[in-house]
Every structure is written in structure tokens, then in C-alpha cells.
Amino acid sequence: MALNYSISMRSSNPGDSEAAKKAYAKAQIGSNVSLKTMSKRIASQTTVNRADVMAVLTALVDNTFEVLREGNQVDLGELGKLRLQLSSEGADTLKDFTSDLITGVNIQFVPGEDLRNIFAGMEFNPVPTRDAVRKVLKAQKAGETTVDITPEKAAEEPLG
């Protein structure tokens, strides 16, 4: 199975507007698979009915929130681990540091070994950006035979 990607021009240093831009790959995600859809898929592959699968998945989500709030790590086996990570401003000394310097909390995901290994041998398929596809469809509906797919955003200049 191949992962679709497009290419965009981005600054090699986002904090520097004068920095040279380089071409980078950007994954093009196909669709969002909901918890309900996942429960249907799991139910079709097991002897458990969809309602029971949905109940278990909902409980997993609720308990994940609770475990993370308690300051613990959630180990989801070969899928990976979830844990909280703090962002903070620095203090000159340990004595000067207070919780007021904590600026945010993020969730860190550490993939399990099986998840890391699924990317080995993965193929990549270049596709047009979503913006370029929208412009082509709009032009096609209007009966136009040429399309300007020049990016409107200067920060991201898609190439393909």
C-alpha cells in the first residue's frame, strides 16, 4: 500500500522569513476513520458485536484521559505509548523555577516496535495538492481549458 504525498515549498527555518525555501513532502491523508467505523471493522473481524466493541473503545478513550491526567503513561502494546510532555520557559536556577513557567502540556506518542516496522518497505505515491485539485475541478466545471495552480499562500508553495 502506498502513502500519497504532495510537495510544498517551506522555509528551512520557520522563525526566519528570509530563510531559503526548500521542497518538502507532505502526507495527503485520504479520510478520517471514526471510532464508530473502527468498531464496525473490529466487530466484523471478531466474535464480538459492534455495540460491545464500541463500549470497549469508548472505555479505552475515557480511561486513557484519566490515566494521562494522573500523570501516568498509557501502554497500548505494539501500537505504542502515550504520555504527557511539558513545555516551559527556562529559569536561571533550579531554585528560580516555579510551575508558573510551565506554558503547555502536549501528548507524546512513542510508537511500538510493530508500528515502527510497518513503514519498512512502504511505497510513496506523488499526488497533486488538495488546493491544485480544487482549482482544476473549479476550472473544469467552468469550461476552462487552462488552470493557474499557483499557490495563494506564500508560506507554502505546493509544487505538485
N, C-alpha and C positions, 0 to 999 in steps of 0.2 A: 504494500500500500504506500502511495506517495503522499507527501505533505506539500500542499500548494503554497507558493510564496510569490510575493511581488518584490520589486526593488524600489527603494526610495533613497533620495539624497538627503543626508542629515549631517549636521555638524559633528566633527570628530570630538568636539568639546562643547557640550550644550550650554555651558556657562559663558562661552565666548562667542558673541555674534559674528565676529570677524574671522573665526576659525574656518579653515578649509572644510568643504563638504566632501563626504565620501559616500559611495553607494553601499547600502546595507540591505540585507534580506529582511523581509517582514512576513511572518506567517499569515496566511489567509485562512482563517477558521471558517469551516463550512457552515455549521449550525450549532445551536445550543441544544444539548440533550438534557431535558428536565429530570428531576427526581422521579416524577411520575413515569416518564418514559423508561428510565433506568429500572424502575420497579417492574414494569411490564416485561422488559428484556430478561431480567433475572428470574421472574416467575416462569417464563417460557423455557428456561434452561434448567429448572429445578422442579422439585415436587411441592414447593411452597406456593400458595396462591398469592396474587398480586397485592391484596389487602394486607396480608401478613408481611410481605416483603416491604411494602410502603411503611408499615408501622415500625419495622426494624430500622429502616433507613432514617425515618424521622427521629427515632430514639437515638440513633448514632449521631445525627446532627446536633440534637439538643444536648446530648452528653458531651460531645466534642466542645461545645461552647462552655459548658460547665467546667470541664477538666482544664481547659485553657485559662479560664478566669481564676481557677485555683492555683495557677502558676505551674501546672504540670504539663508534660509532653504527651501527646496522643500518638501512639504507635499503631499504625494501620497495616502492620505486617509488610508484605512485599510491595504494597503501594507506597509506603513511606511514613514519615513522621511529621507532625505539626507541632510547633512550639512558638511561643511569643518571643519577640525580639524588641528591644527598646532603642529608641533614638533619643539622644540628649545633647545638650550643649556641654562643652567641657568646662571644668573648673581647674584652677591653678594647682590646687592640692586636694587630697582626699578629704581633709577637714572642711574645705570650702564647698564640697559637693552636697547639694540637697535635692530632694525629689522635685523641687520646683524647676530644676534644669532638665527634667525629662520632657521631651517635646512630642513624643508619639510612641505608639505601640503598633508593631507590624506582626503579621503571621509569617513565620519562616517555614517553608516546606522543604524537607530533605527527602528526595526520592529513595525508595527502597532499591535493592540490587536488581530485582526483576524489572522494575520500571526503567532503571538506567539502561539495562541491556536491550530493551525493545528498540532503542534508537540505533543500535548497531546494524549497519546494512540498510538503513532507511533510505528511500529514494526521495528526491525533491523535484517538484514539477513547477516550472515558472508559469505564472498566470498574470493577466493584466490586473492592475489595482481596481478596487471597487469603484473609485471615482472615474477611472477611464471607462469601465463597463457602463456606468450610468450615463456618461456623456455620449457614448456610442449608441446606446438604446434610445436616448432622447433624440439624437440626430436622425436615427433610423425612423422613428415614429413621425418626425417632421419631414421625411422625404429627402433629407440632405445626403449628399454623397461624400462629403469631406467632414472631418471632425477634428477640432482642436482639443487635444487631450493634455495641453499644458496645465500643470498643477496650479491651483489657485493659491495654495498656501506656500509661502516662500520657505518655511521651515522644513517642509517635507516635499521634495520634488520627485514624485514617482517616475521611474523610468519604464516600467513595464507593467 
